[in-house]
Amino acid sequence: MKIEDIKKDMVDKLNAMSAEELLKWAFDNFGDRAAIGTSFQLTGTVIIDLASKYTKRFRVFTIDTLRLHPETYDAIKAAEKKYGLKIERFTPDGSALKNMLDRFGEYLFFMDKAKQEYCCMVRKVEPNKRALKTLNVWITGLRKDQSDYRKTVEKAAIIEEDGRKILKLSPLADWDMAKIWQCIKENNLPYNKLFDMGYDSIGCIICSTPLVKGEPLRAGRWRWFNKQDDKKECGIHTTGSIK
């Protein structure tokens, strides 16, 4: 199947599928041109396990910003061991990273919102763009309940990335955290142990912190910007759908 063959009626059908049906459809129709992209949040843990029930050979990639928590690296290794995977790691471009650090230092994300976004661009967005060039179907762990910005997330949408159409799937878009934890516990899945320490959203080691009881799910990300911006996106998931 080609992306050009997927019309609006097909997208509507995909949006009506369960998570399991959606994953099976993606790998049956696109094979190695479909991949799960995960930063080893809990949703990524569940999606990898669901995919393993339908195929033993599937692609998983992660963006290694070179500033991840040790627990995140442990989670990557645990997933590789359990599922027999070699998880693809996309890292920042060396020259771009050096240029950024030479100009602004390692902690530029504290300076202002623009420099935080610049840091995310170099460490996360650009490596993710390189990953997307290798696939036609991008499977993500986005959920509607993660933030107001994400409450309109669809299970399936055609997006445009650098002038090329990609099918973006979010199989767990309508799952809540209780259902995710239930799946993890019932199936004894390996998961990122930061979630036992009060974290609810995980990125780089300084830019994600544990939540205080009652805070929104993404309040722990770039905490120093909480009073001025509740969007809380690094830039990877801000590409709009094609209507």
BASESE-940355 format. One record per atom (N, C-alpha, C, CB): residue in three letters; y, x, z. Coordinates in steps of 0.05 Angstrom, whole numbers, plus 32768, in hexadecimal, padded with zeros to 4 digits. Each point is the difference from the previous one (the first is absolute). Glycine has a CB too. Layout:
ALAYXZ/...
This chain:
MET7FE880118000/MET80187FEF8000/MET801980118000/MET7FE77FDC8018/LYS802E801B7FDB/LYS8019800E7FFF/LYS80157FEF8010/LYS7FF580157FD3/ILE801F7FF98038/ILE80157FF3800F/ILE800E7FEB7FEE/ILE80078029801C/GLU7FFB7FDD7FCB/GLU800D7FEE7FED/GLU7FF17FE57FFE/GLU801280287FE7/ASP7FD57FD88020/ASP7FEF7FE87FFE/ASP80057FED8018/ASP7FDE801A7FE6/ILE802F7FF0802E/ILE80047FF08019/ILE801A7FF07FFE/ILE7FE68023801B/LYS80177FC47FE0/LYS80177FEE7FFE/LYS80057FF1801A/LYS7FF77FFB7FCE/LYS801D7FF58032/LYS80087FF28019/LYS7FE97FEF800B/LYS802F80007FF0/ASP7FC27FF27FFF/ASP7FEA7FEF800A/ASP7FEB8011800E/ASP80097FDF7FDB/MET7FF28039801B/MET7FED8012800D/MET800A800A801B/MET7FF0800E7FD3/VAL802B7FF9802E/VAL800C80088019/VAL7FFD7FE98015/VAL8020801E7FE7/ASP7FE57FCA8010/ASP7FFD7FE98012/ASP7FE37FFD800B/ASP80257FE97FE7/LYS7FC7801C8007/LYS7FE57FFF8009/LYS7FFA80168014/LYS7FF37FED7FD4/LEU8018802B8027/LEU7FFC80178013/LEU800C7FFA801B/LEU8000801F7FD9/ASN80177FD48027/ASN800D7FF9801A/ASN7FF07FEC8010/ASN802B80097FEA/ALA7FC37FE88008/ALA7FF07FEB800E/ALA7FE6800C800A/ALA80147FDD7FE3/MET7FE5803C8016/MET7FE7800C8008/MET80018009801D/MET7FF8800E7FD1/SER7FF07FF4803B/SER7FFE800D801A/SER8003801E7FFD/SER7FE27FDB8011/ALA802180338005/ALA8002801D7FFF/ALA7FE8800D7FF3/ALA801C7FFF8029/GLU7FCC7FF77FDF/GLU7FE7800B7FF5/GLU7FFE7FFB7FE2/GLU7FEA7FF8802C/GLU801D7FF07FCB/GLU7FFF7FFA7FE4/GLU801480107FF0/GLU7FF27FD2800B/LEU802580338000/LEU8015800F7FF2/LEU7FF8801D7FFC/LEU80227FE18014/LEU7FD2802B8001/LEU7FF7801C7FFE/LEU7FE980037FEC/LEU800E8007802F/LYS7FDF7FE77FD2/LYS7FEA80017FED/LYS800A7FFD7FE3/LYS7FE17FEC8023/TRP803280017FD9/TRP800B7FFC7FE5/TRP800E801A7FF7/TRP80067FCF8009/ALA8009803E8008/ALA801080177FF8/ALA7FED80177FF8/ALA80247FF3801F/PHE7FC880137FF0/PHE7FEE80167FFA/PHE7FED7FFA7FE9/PHE8004800F802F/ASP7FF47FD77FCF/ASP7FEF7FF87FE9/ASP800F80037FE6/ASP7FE77FE1801E/ASN803280197FE2/ASN800F7FFF7FE7/ASN800F801A7FF9/ASN80057FD08007/PHE80018040800D/PHE801180187FFB/PHE7FF3801A8009/PHE80277FE38004/GLY7FC4801C800C/GLY7FF180188007/GLY80128015800D/GLY7FE07FF77FDC/ASP802080218018/ASP80108017800A/ASP801E7FFD7FFC/ASP7FD8801D7FF8/ARG802F7FCF7FF8/ARG801D7FFB7FFC/ARG800B7FED8016/ARG7FFA80077FCF/ALA7FF57FF28044/ALA80097FF28018/ALA7FFC80128018/ALA7FF47FD37FEC/ALA801F802C8027/ALA7FFE80118017/ALA800D7FF38018/ALA7FFF80297FE3/ILE7FF67FDD8035/ILE800C7FF78019/ILE801380168009/ILE7FD77FE4800D/GLY804280147FF7/GLY80148013800B/GLY80047FF9801E/GLY801680067FD3/THR7FE6800D803F/THR80027FFA801C/THR800C80178010/THR7FD97FE27FFB/SER803680178019/SER800B80148013/SER7FF07FFF801A/SER802E7FFD7FEB/PHE7FBB7FF68014/PHE7FED7FFC8016/PHE800C7FF08017/PHE7FEC802B7FF3/GLN80227FC08004/GLN80057FEA8012/GLN7FE67FF08003/GLN80327FFD7FF2/LEU7FCE7FF08020/LEU7FE77FF08004/LEU7FF87FF17FE7/LEU800C7FFC8030/THR80077FFA7FC1/THR7FFA7FF17FE8/THR7FF180127FEC/THR80287FE38007/GLY7FE080367FF6/GLY7FF280127FEE/GLY7FE380048009/GLY802B80167FF5/THR7FD17FEC8025/THR7FE58003800B/THR7FEE7FE97FF7/THR801380188028/VAL7FF77FCF7FDB/VAL7FF17FE97FF9/VAL7FFB7FFE7FE2/VAL80137FE88027/ILE8001801E7FC8/ILE7FFD7FFE7FE3/ILE7FEB80147FF7/ILE80307FF27FFB/ILE7FD08026800F/ILE7FEC80147FF8/ILE7FE47FF58007/ILE802180268007/ASP7FDC7FCF8010/ASP7FE57FF58008/ASP7FF87FE97FEE/ASP8009800E802F/LEU80097FE07FCB/LEU7FFA7FE97FEF/LEU7FF8800A7FE4/LEU80207FE38019/ALA7FEE80317FDD/ALA7FF9800B7FE5/ALA7FE5800C8000/ALA803080087FF7/SER7FC88005801F/SER7FE7800E8001/SER7FE87FED7FFF/SER80168024801B/LYS7FEF7FC37FEA/LYS7FEA7FEC7FFF/LYS7FF97FF87FE4/LYS800F7FF0802D/TYR800380167FC0/TYR7FFC7FF87FE4/TYR7FFB80177FED/TYR801D7FDA8009/THR7FEC803D7FFF/THR7FFB80187FEF/THR800080198011/THR80177FE97FD9/LYS7FD880298020/LYS7FFE8019800F/LYS801280167FF4/LYS7FD17FF4800C/ARG803A80067FDD/ARG801280147FF3/ARG801B7FF37FFA/ARG7FD880177FEB/PHE803B7FF08025/PHE801B7FF57FFC/PHE80158014800A/PHE7FEE7FD18005/ARG8029802D7FF0/ARG801580138006/ARG80127FF78017/ARG8000800E7FD0/VAL800680068041/VAL80137FFC8016/VAL801380178000/VAL7FDF7FE6801C/PHE803B80157FE5/PHE801380168002/PHE80137FFC8018/PHE7FFD80077FCE/THR800E800F803B/THR80147FFE8015/THR801780147FFA/THR7FDC7FF38022/ILE803B80077FE8/ILE801780127FFD/ILE800280118019/ILE80197FDF7FE3/ASP7FE1803A801A/ASP800280138017/ASP801C800D7FFF/ASP7FCD80097FFF/THR80447FED8012/THR801C800A8001/THR8002801C800C/THR800F7FD08004/LEU7FDB803A8007/LEU7FFF801A800E/LEU800C7FFD801C/LEU800280197FD5/ARG80047FCE8033/ARG800B7FFB801B/ARG7FF17FE8800D/ARG802D80137FF1/LEU7FBA7FEA8009/LEU7FF17FEA800C/LEU7FF68007801C/LEU7FF37FF17FD2/HIS80077FFA803E/HIS7FF58004801A/HIS7FE4800C7FFE/HIS801B7FD98012/PRO7FDD80378002/PRO7FE4800B8000/PRO7FEC7FE97FFF/PRO80108028801A/GLU7FF67FC27FF3/GLU7FED7FE98000/GLU7FFD7FF47FE4/GLU800E7FF7802F/THR8007800B7FC0/THR7FFD7FF67FE5/THR7FEE80127FF0/THR802E7FEC8003/TYR7FD5802E8000/TYR7FEE80127FF2/TYR7FE37FFC8009/TYR802580227FFB/ASP7FD77FD8801F/ASP7FE57FFB800B/ASP7FF57FE67FF3/ASP800C8017802C/ALA80057FD57FD0/ALA7FF77FE77FF4/ALA7FF880047FE3/ALA801E7FE7801F/ILE7FF0802A7FD3/ILE7FF880077FE4/ILE7FE5800C7FFF/ILE803080077FF4/LYS7FCB800C801E/LYS7FE6800E8001/LYS7FEA7FEC8008/LYS8017802B800C/ALA7FEE7FC38006/ALA7FEC7FED8009/ALA7FF87FED7FEA/ALA80128003802E/ALA80027FF47FC2/ALA7FFA7FEF7FE9/ALA7FF0800E7FEB/ALA802A7FE78009/GLU7FDD80327FF2/GLU7FF180107FEC/GLU7FE380028008/GLU802980197FF4/LYS7FD27FEC8026/LYS7FE58004800A/LYS7FF07FE67FFF/LYS80118024801E/LYS7FFB7FC67FEB/LYS7FF27FE68001/LYS7FF87FF67FE4/LYS80187FF6802B/TYR7FFB800C7FC2/TYR7FFC7FF47FE6/TYR7FF880147FEA/TYR80207FDD800E/GLY7FDD803C7FF9/GLY7FF980147FEC/GLY801580037FEB/GLY7FD17FF58008/LEU804980098000/LEU801680017FED/LEU800D801C8000/LEU80087FCF8007/LYS800580377FE4/LYS801380168000/LYS801C7FF37FFB/LYS7FDD80237FEE/ILE80327FDA8027/ILE80197FF27FFE/ILE801580127FF3/ILE7FF57FE58029/GLU801780117FC2/GLU8014800F7FF1/GLU801A80038010/GLU7FEB7FF07FD4/ARG801F8028802E/ARG80198004800F/ARG801680097FED/ARG7FE6800C802A/PHE80307FE57FD7/PHE801780077FEF/PHE8016800A8014/PHE7FF57FDE7FDB/THR8015803A8020/THR8013800D8012/THR801B80047FF2/THR7FDA80178017/PRO803B7FEF7FF8/PRO801B80047FF4/PRO800080177FED/PRO80157FED8029/ASP7FFC80117FC3/ASP800480167FED/ASP800D80178010/ASP80067FE17FD9/GLY7FEE80378025/GLY800980178010/GLY801D80077FFC/GLY7FD280107FFE/SER80377FF17FE9/SER801C80097FFB/SER80137FEB800A/SER7FF1801A7FD9/ALA80097FCC8023/ALA80117FEB800A/ALA80028000801E/ALA7FF57FE47FD8/LEU7FF580208035/LEU7FFF8001801D/LEU80108018800B/LEU7FD37FEA8000/LYS802A802D7FF3/LYS800F80188009/LYS801E7FFB7FFC/LYS7FD9801E7FF4/ASN802F7FD77FF6/ASN801C7FFB7FFB/ASN800C7FED8015/ASN7FF880077FCE/MET7FF97FE58038/MET800A7FED8015/MET8003800D801B/MET7FEA7FDB7FE7/LEU800280358021/LEU8001800C801A/LEU801680168001/LEU7FCF7FF78006/ASP803580177FE4/ASP801580157FFF/ASP801B7FF38003/ASP7FE3801D7FE3/ARG80217FCC8011/ARG801A7FF38000/ARG80067FF2801B/ARG7FFC7FFA7FCF/PHE7FF07FF8803C/PHE80067FEF8017/PHE7FEF80058019/PHE800C7FDE7FDE/GLY7FE180348020/GLY7FEF80058017/GLY7FE97FEC8003/GLY802880148016/GLU7FC67FF27FFD/GLU7FE87FF18003/GLU80047FE3800A/GLU7FE9802B8007/TYR802D7FD28009/TYR80047FE6800D/TYR80177FF07FF4/TYR7FEE8015802A/LEU80157FED7FBC/LEU80167FF27FF3/LEU7FFF7FE28003/LEU800180257FDF/PHE7FE77FD08026/PHE7FFE7FE38003/PHE800F7FF48017/PHE7FD380047FEB/PHE8035800D8028/PHE80107FF78017/PHE801E7FFD7FF9/PHE7FDF8016801E/MET80297FF77FCC/MET801D80017FFA/MET800C7FE57FF8/MET7FF8802F7FF1/ASP7FFC7FC57FFB/ASP80097FE57FF7/ASP7FEA7FF47FEF/ASP8031800F8001/LYS7FD37FD77FF8/LYS7FEC7FF17FF1/LYS7FFB800D7FE5/LYS800E7FD78018/ALA800680337FDA/ALA7FFD800B7FE6/ALA7FEE80198001/ALA802D7FEF7FF3/LYS7FD580218021/LYS7FF080188002/LYS7FE37FF98008/LYS8029801C800B/GLN7FD47FCF8005/GLN7FE57FF78007/GLN7FF27FF77FE6/GLN800F7FF1802E/GLU800080007FC1/GLU7FF47FF77FE7/GLU7FFA80177FED/GLU80187FD48006/TYR7FF980407FFB/TYR7FFC80187FEF/TYR7FE6800E8009/TYR803280057FF9/CYS7FCB7FFE8021/CYS7FE8800D800B/CYS7FE77FF07FF8/CYS801B80128027/CYS7FE67FD47FDB/CYS7FEA7FEF7FF8/CYS7FFB80027FE2/CYS800A7FE18026/MET800B80227FCA/MET7FFC80027FE3/MET7FF0801A7FFA/MET802C7FE77FF9/VAL7FDC802F8014/VAL7FF280197FFA/VAL7FE48000800B/VAL802C80178001/ARG7FD17FE08018/ARG7FE68003800D/ARG7FEC7FEA7FF9/ARG801880168025/LYS7FF37FD27FD4/LYS7FEE7FE97FFC/LYS80027FF37FE4/LYS80037FF88031/VAL801580017FC7/VAL80037FF07FE8/VAL7FF8800F7FE7/VAL80257FE78017/GLU7FE480327FE6/GLU7FFA800F7FE8/GLU7FE280067FFF/GLU802E80148001/PRO7FC57FF58015/PRO7FE380037FFE/PRO7FF17FE67FF9/PRO800580258021/ASN80057FC57FE9/ASN7FF47FE67FFA/ASN80027FF97FE2/ASN800A7FF0802F/LYS800D80177FC6/LYS80047FFC7FE3/LYS7FEC80107FF0/LYS80317FF88008/ARG7FC980208001/ARG7FEC80107FF2/ARG7FE47FF48002/ARG801B8029800A/ALA7FDF7FCB800E/ALA7FE77FF28003/ALA7FFE7FE87FED/ALA7FFE800F8030/LEU80177FE27FCE/LEU80007FE87FF0/LEU7FFC80067FE2/LEU801D7FEA8022/LYS7FEB802E7FD6/LYS7FFC80077FE3/LYS7FE380027FF9/LYS802B80188002/THR7FC37FEA8012/THR7FE480037FFB/THR7FF07FE68000/THR8004802D8014/LEU800B7FBC7FF0/LEU7FF27FE78003/LEU800F7FE87FF3/LEU7FEC8012802A/ASN80067FD87FD4/ASN800B7FE77FF6/ASN80017FEB8016/ASN7FEF800B7FD2/VAL80007FF78042/VAL80007FED8016/VAL8003800F801A/VAL7FE27FE17FE6/TRP803480188028/TRP8007800C801A/TRP7FFA7FED8016/TRP8025801C7FEA/ILE7FC87FEB8028/ILE7FF87FEE8016/ILE800D800A8019/ILE7FD47FF67FE9/THR803B7FF88024/THR801080088018/THR7FF87FEF8018/THR8026800E7FE2/GLY7FE47FFA8035/GLY7FFA7FF28019/GLY80187FEF800A/GLY7FE18024800B/LEU80317FD47FE3/LEU80177FF08009/LEU7FF77FE5800A/LEU801C80187FDE/ARG7FF37FDF8037/ARG7FFA7FE5800C/ARG801B7FF18003/ARG7FD680128017/LYS80287FD47FE7/LYS80187FEF8003/LYS800C8001801C/LYS7FED7FE27FDD/ASP800280238037/ASP800A7FFE801C/ASP800C801B800A/ASP7FDE7FDD8008/GLN802380377FE7/GLN800A801A8009/GLN801E80018005/GLN7FDA80147FE7/SER80357FDD8009/SER801D80008003/SER800C7FE97FEF/SER800180328009/ASP80187FC77FFC/ASP800D7FEC7FF0/ASP800180097FE3/ASP801C7FF28027/TYR7FE880287FD4/TYR8001800A7FE5/TYR7FE67FFB7FF1/TYR80218023800F/ARG7FC97FDE7FFF/ARG7FE57FFE7FF4/ARG7FF57FE48000/ARG7FF9802F800D/LYS80157FBE7FFE/LYS7FF47FE58003/LYS7FFB7FF27FE5/LYS80187FFD802B/THR7FF3800D7FBF/THR7FFB7FF47FE6/THR7FEB80107FF0/THR802F7FEF8000/VAL7FC48024800D/VAL7FEB80107FF2/VAL7FEB7FEF7FF4/VAL80098026801F/GLU7FF07FDF7FC8/GLU7FEB7FF17FF2/GLU7FE780118000/GLU80227FE87FE3/LYS7FC7800A801B/LYS7FE7800F7FFD/LYS7FFF800F7FE6/LYS7FE97FDD801C/ALA802380187FCF/ALA7FFF800C7FE6/ALA801B7FFD7FF2/ALA7FCF7FF77FFD/ALA803B801F7FF7/ALA80197FFF7FF2/ALA800080167FEB/ALA80197FEC8028/ILE7FF2800F7FC1/ILE800580157FEC/ILE801B800C8006/ILE7FE37FE97FDD/ILE801D80328028/ILE8019800E8005/ILE800480147FE9/ILE7FFB7FFA8032/GLU801D80117FCE/GLU800780147FEC/GLU8007801A800E/GLU80107FDD7FDF/GLU7FE280388019/GLU8004801A800C/GLU800580157FEA/GLU7FE37FF38028/ASP803680177FD7/ASP800780147FEC/ASP7FFA7FF57FE4/ASP7FF880258021/GLY800F7FC27FDA/GLY7FFD7FF47FE6/GLY7FE47FF87FF9/GLY8025801B7FF3/ARG7FC87FE68020/ARG7FE57FF87FFB/ARG7FF77FEA8013/ARG7FF6802F7FF0/LYS7FFB7FBE8006/LYS7FF77FEA8010/LYS7FE780088010/LYS80137FDF7FDF/ILE7FED8018803B/ILE7FEA80058012/ILE7FFA7FE6800E/ILE800C80318006/LEU7FDA7FCA7FFF/LEU7FF97FE98010/LEU7FFE8009801D/LEU7FE67FEB7FDA/LYS802B800A8037/LYS80018007801C/LYS7FF27FEA8010/LYS802B801A7FFA/LEU7FC07FEE8015/LEU7FF17FED8010/LEU80038005801E/LEU7FDF7FFC7FDA/SER80247FEF8035/SER80018002801D/SER7FEC7FEC800B/SER8032800D8000/PRO7FB47FFB8001/PRO7FEB7FED8007/PRO80027FF3801B/PRO7FE4801B7FE4/LEU80297FF3802F/LEU80037FF5801B/LEU801B7FF48006/LEU7FDF8022800F/ALA802F7FD67FDC/ALA801C7FF68003/ALA80017FE98014/ALA800A800F7FD1/ASP7FE27FE08030/ASP80017FE98011/ASP7FEF80038019/ASP80087FE57FD8/TRP7FEF8033802E/TRP7FF280058019/TRP801480068017/TRP7FD880127FE7/ASP80207FE78031/ASP801180088017/ASP7FF280168010/ASP80147FD18003/MET7FF9803A8011/MET7FF58017800E/MET7FE77FF9800F/MET802E80128004/ALA7FD07FD68006/ALA7FE87FF8800F/ALA7FE780017FED/ALA801C7FE3801E/LYS7FE780147FCA/LYS7FEA80007FED/LYS7FF8801D7FF8/LYS800F7FD37FEF/ILE8006803E800F/ILE7FFB801C7FF9/ILE7FF0800E8016/ILE802A80007FE4/TRP7FDF7FFC8035/TRP7FF2800C8016/TRP7FE47FF58003/TRP802C80068018/GLN7FD07FE17FE3/GLN7FE67FF48001/GLN7FED800D7FED/GLN80147FD4800E/CYS7FF580317FDA/CYS7FF0800D7FEB/CYS7FF9801C8008/CYS80167FE47FDD/ILE7FFD802B802E/ILE7FFC801C8009/ILE7FEB80018016/ILE802F800C7FF3/LYS7FD47FE38021/LYS7FEF80008018/LYS7FE47FF77FF9/LYS80277FF8801D/GLU7FD67FF27FD4/GLU7FE67FF57FF9/GLU7FF080137FEF/GLU80137FD38003/ASN7FFA803D7FEC/ASN7FF380127FEE/ASN8000801D8009/ASN800C7FE17FDC/ASN80008023803C/ASN8001801B800C/ASN800C80157FED/ASN7FD87FF4801C/LEU803F80057FD8/LEU800C80117FEC/LEU80108016800D/LEU80037FD97FE1/PRO7FFD803F8013/PRO80118016800A/PRO801D7FF87FF9/PRO7FDB80237FFA/TYR80387FE28019/TYR801B7FF97FFB/TYR80138015800D/TYR7FF47FCF7FFD/ASN802580307FFB/ASN80148012800A/ASN80057FFA801E/ASN801680047FD2/LYS7FE48010803F/LYS80017FFB801D/LYS801D7FFD800B/LYS7FD6801A8003/LEU803E7FEB7FEC/LEU801B7FFA8008/LEU80047FE38007/LEU801080267FE3/PHE7FDF7FC98011/PHE80027FE38006/PHE7FF77FF9801C/PHE7FFA7FF77FCF/ASP7FF8801B803E/ASP7FF97FFD801C/ASP801680098013/ASP7FD080057FF4/MET804580078001/MET8016800C800F/MET801A7FF07FFE/MET7FEA802C7FFA/GLY80157FBC7FFB/GLY80187FEF7FFE/GLY800E80017FE5/GLY800580088030/TYR7FF080077FBD/TYR800C80007FE5/TYR7FF77FE77FF1/TYR800180328000/ASP80117FC57FEE/ASP7FF87FEA7FEF/ASP800580057FE3/ASP800A7FE28025/SER800680337FD5/SER800680087FE5/SER8003801E8000/SER80177FD47FF5/ILE7FDB803A7FFA/ILE7FFD801D8002/ILE800A800E7FE6/ILE7FDA7FFA8020/GLY8036801A7FE4/GLY800980107FEA/GLY8000801D8008/GLY801D7FDB7FEE/CYS7FF980338010/CYS8002801C8008/CYS80028002801E/CYS8016800B7FD5/ILE7FE6800D8036/ILE7FFB8003801C/ILE80197FFA8011/ILE7FDE80237FF4/ILE803A7FE28002/ILE80187FF9800F/ILE800A7FE57FF9/ILE800C80308002/CYS7FF17FC87FE6/CYS800C7FE77FF5/CYS7FF17FE78008/CYS8012801B7FDB/SER7FD77FE78032/SER7FF27FE8800A/SER7FF98005801D/SER7FED7FF67FD3/THR80187FF5803D/THR7FFD8002801D/THR7FF37FE7800B/THR8029801C8003/PRO7FCC7FE48015/PRO7FF37FE8800C/PRO80157FEA8004/PRO7FDE801D8016/LEU80187FCB7FEA/LEU80117FE88005/LEU80037FFB801E/LEU7FF27FED7FD4/VAL802480078033/VAL80037FF4801A/VAL7FF97FE37FFD/VAL80258020800E/LYS7FCE7FD48007/LYS7FF77FE57FFE/LYS80167FED7FF8/LYS7FDF800A8024/GLY801B7FE57FC8/GLY80137FEC7FF6/GLY801080097FE8/GLY80037FF0802E/GLU7FFB802A7FCA/GLU800F80097FE9/GLU7FF37FF77FE6/GLU800F8028801B/PRO80017FD67FCF/PRO7FF47FFA7FE6/PRO7FED80167FF8/PRO802A7FE87FF3/LEU7FC380127FFB/LEU7FEA80127FF9/LEU8009801B7FF5/LEU7FE57FD87FF7/ARG803280287FFB/ARG8009801A7FF4/ARG8017800C800F/ARG7FF07FEF7FD4/ALA801580088044/ALA8017800B8010/ALA7FFC801D8007/ALA80087FD38013/GLY7FDF80367FED/GLY7FFA801C8007/GLY800580137FEA/GLY7FDF7FEF801F/ARG802780077FC9/ARG800680127FE9/ARG801E80067FFF/ARG7FD97FED7FE6/TRP802E802D8018/TRP801C80097FFF/TRP80107FF08016/TRP7FFC800B7FCE/ARG7FFB7FF7804A/ARG800A7FF08016/ARG801F80038003/ARG7FD480068017/TRP803780117FE2/TRP801D80048004/TRP80117FF07FED/TRP7FF5802E800F/PHE7FFE7FC47FDD/PHE800F7FEE7FEE/PHE7FFC7FE38007/PHE7FFB80237FDD/ASN7FF87FD68039/ASN7FFA7FE58006/ASN80187FED8001/ASN7FDA8011801A/LYS803C7FF97FEF/LYS80187FEE8003/LYS800F7FFC7FE6/LYS8004800F802E/GLN7FF680017FBE/GLN800F7FFE7FE7/GLN7FF07FF77FE8/GLN801D80238012/ASP7FC87FDE7FF0/ASP7FF07FF97FE9/ASP7FE47FF78008/ASP801B80217FE4/ASP7FDD7FC78015/ASP7FE67FF68007/ASP7FED80007FE8/ASP80147FE48024/LYS7FF580277FC6/LYS7FEF80017FE8/LYS7FE880138004/LYS80297FF67FE3/LYS7FDC80218028/LYS7FEB80138008/LYS7FEC80057FEA/LYS80077FF1802E/GLU800280197FBB/GLU7FEE80087FEA/GLU8006801C7FF8/GLU7FFD7FD07FF0/CYS7FEE803F8009/CYS8004801C7FF7/CYS800880017FE3/CYS7FDF800F8022/GLY801B7FDC7FCF/GLY80067FFF7FE3/GLY7FE77FFD7FEF/GLY8027801D800A/ILE7FC27FE78001/ILE7FE77FFD7FF0/ILE7FFC7FE37FF7/ILE7FEC80268019/HIS801B7FC77FF9/HIS7FFA7FE47FFA/HIS80197FEF7FF9/HIS7FD98005801E/THR803B80087FD7/THR80187FF17FF9/THR80037FF97FE3/THR801580178026/THR7FD77FF17FCA/THR80007FF97FE4/THR7FFC7FE27FFC/THR7FEE802E7FF4/GLY80227FC57FFD/GLY7FFE7FE37FFD/GLY7FEB7FF77FED/GLY802F7FFE800B/SER7FC87FEA7FF9/SER7FEC7FF47FEE/SER800E7FF87FE6/SER7FE57FEF8027/ILE800B80107FC3/ILE800A7FF67FE7/ILE7FFC7FE28000/ILE7FF5802C7FE8/LYS80217FC58015/LYS7FFE7FE38001/LYS7FFB7FF57FE4/LYS801F7FFF8028/
